[in-house]
Amino acid sequence: MTKCLVAEYFQQSDAQDLCVRVWCNQDFALAEMWGAKLERTTTLAEGCTRCDFRFMITP
C-alpha cells in the first residue's frame, strides 16, 4: 500500500506513534480473528514509503 489517509491524518498532528498503536496494530488482532497471521515489515505511519504486509492463513 502506498497511500493511507489515516496515516496522513495522524502525521499532520505529529502523532505517528499513536497511529501505529491504535490503527495499524489492530490488523494483528483482526488477522487472528480470521484465523490468519499478519506479517508486516514497514508502515506509512512510521515514515516508510509503503505499508508492506501479508496475511498468512494458519492451518
C-alpha positions as CSV (number, residue, x, y, z in Angstrom):
1,M,0.0,0.0,0.0
2,T,1.5,3.4,-0.9
3,K,-1.2,5.8,0.4
4,C,-3.1,5.8,3.7
5,L,-5.4,8.6,4.6
6,V,-5.4,7.6,8.3
7,A,-1.6,7.7,8.4
8,E,-1.6,11.1,6.7
9,Y,-4.1,12.5,9.2
10,F,-2.0,11.4,12.2
11,Q,1.2,12.7,10.6
12,Q,-0.4,16.1,10.3
13,S,-0.9,16.1,14.0
14,D,2.7,14.7,14.6
15,A,1.1,11.6,16.1
16,Q,2.6,8.8,14.0
17,D,3.3,6.6,17.0
18,L,-0.3,6.9,18.1
19,C,-1.4,5.9,14.6
20,V,0.7,2.7,14.7
21,R,-0.6,1.8,18.2
22,V,-4.3,2.5,17.7
23,W,-4.8,1.9,14.0
24,C,-2.1,-0.2,12.3
25,N,-1.7,-2.7,15.1
26,Q,-5.3,-3.6,15.1
27,D,-4.5,-5.6,11.9
28,F,-2.7,-8.2,14.0
29,A,-5.8,-8.9,16.1
30,L,-8.1,-8.9,13.1
31,A,-5.8,-11.5,11.4
32,E,-6.1,-13.7,14.4
33,M,-9.9,-13.4,14.4
34,W,-9.9,-14.5,10.7
35,G,-7.6,-17.5,11.5
36,A,-4.6,-15.9,9.9
37,K,-1.3,-14.3,10.8
38,L,-0.2,-10.9,9.7
39,E,3.4,-10.3,8.6
40,R,4.4,-6.6,8.2
41,T,7.8,-5.1,7.7
42,T,7.1,-1.3,7.1
43,T,4.3,1.2,7.5
44,L,3.5,4.6,6.1
45,A,2.6,5.8,9.6
46,E,6.2,5.1,10.6
47,G,7.5,7.2,7.7
48,C,8.3,4.4,5.3
49,T,7.4,4.7,1.6
50,R,4.8,1.9,1.8
51,C,3.0,-0.5,4.1
52,D,4.4,-3.9,3.4
53,F,2.1,-6.6,4.8
54,R,0.8,-10.1,4.1
55,F,-1.9,-12.1,5.7
56,M,-0.9,-15.7,6.0
57,I,-3.5,-18.4,6.6
58,T,-2.6,-20.6,9.6
59,P,-3.5,-24.3,9.3
